[in-house]
Amino acid sequence: MAKTQLGARVDEDVAELAKKRAADLGLSVGDYLARLVQDDASGLRARAVDAAARFLAEHQAVFDEAEEARQTSRGARAA
């Protein structure tokens, strides 16, 4: 597939994040950005966010219980 060069201006912190994340994934910045766009356009990102939201909603009581236990144990140590 032929490649087209794009130009975009972003804040330095965004550029650094993109470079670091691309490196973490073993991708060039261009390939990383292409993956992000493809995931967004295909709806993959939206489905992933929806799935995460459903998971959190279904298991919120477990997270609340764990947080409460953590807060209680901190208070016990401070006493």
C-alpha positions in Angstrom: 0.0 0.0 0.0 1.3 3.5 -0.9 2.1 5.7 2.0 1.1 9.4 2.3 3.0 11.8 4.5 0.9 13.9 6.9 1.9 16.9 9.0 0.4 17.8 12.3 1.3 20.1 15.1 0.9 18.9 18.6 2.0 20.0 22.0 5.5 18.7 23.0 4.1 16.6 25.7 1.7 14.9 23.3 4.6 14.3 20.8 6.7 12.7 23.6 3.9 10.5 24.7 3.3 9.3 21.1 7.0 8.6 20.7 7.3 6.7 24.0 4.1 4.7 23.4 5.2 3.8 19.9 8.5 2.7 21.2 6.9 0.6 23.9 4.8 -1.2 21.2 7.8 -1.6 18.9 6.2 0.6 16.3 7.2 3.7 14.4 5.3 6.9 15.3 3.6 6.7 11.9 2.5 3.1 12.4 1.3 3.9 15.9 -0.8 6.8 14.7 -2.2 4.7 11.9 -3.2 2.0 14.4 -5.0 4.6 16.5 -6.9 6.0 13.6 -7.9 2.6 12.3 -9.0 1.5 15.8 -11.0 4.7 16.2 -12.6 4.5 12.7 -13.5 0.9 13.1 -15.2 1.5 16.4 -12.8 -0.7 18.3 -11.9 2.0 20.7 -15.5 2.8 21.5 -16.3 -0.8 22.0 -13.3 -1.2 24.3 -14.4 1.8 26.4 -17.9 0.6 26.5 -16.8 -2.9 27.7 -14.6 -1.3 30.4 -17.4 0.8 31.6 -19.7 -2.2 31.8 -17.1 -4.2 33.7 -16.6 -1.4 36.2 -20.4 -0.9 36.6 -20.9 -4.7 37.2 -18.1 -4.9 39.7 -18.2 -1.6 41.4 -19.1 -3.1 44.7 -15.9 -5.2 44.7 -13.8 -2.1 44.0 -15.6 -0.2 46.7 -15.1 -3.0 49.2 -11.4 -3.2 48.4 -11.0 0.6 48.7 -12.8 0.5 52.0 -10.6 -2.3 53.3 -7.5 -0.4 52.2 -8.7 2.8 54.0 -9.6 0.8 57.1 -6.1 -0.9 57.2 -4.4 2.5 56.8 -6.4 3.9 59.7 -5.5 0.9 61.9 -1.8 1.4 61.2 -1.9 5.1 62.0 -3.5 4.4 65.4 
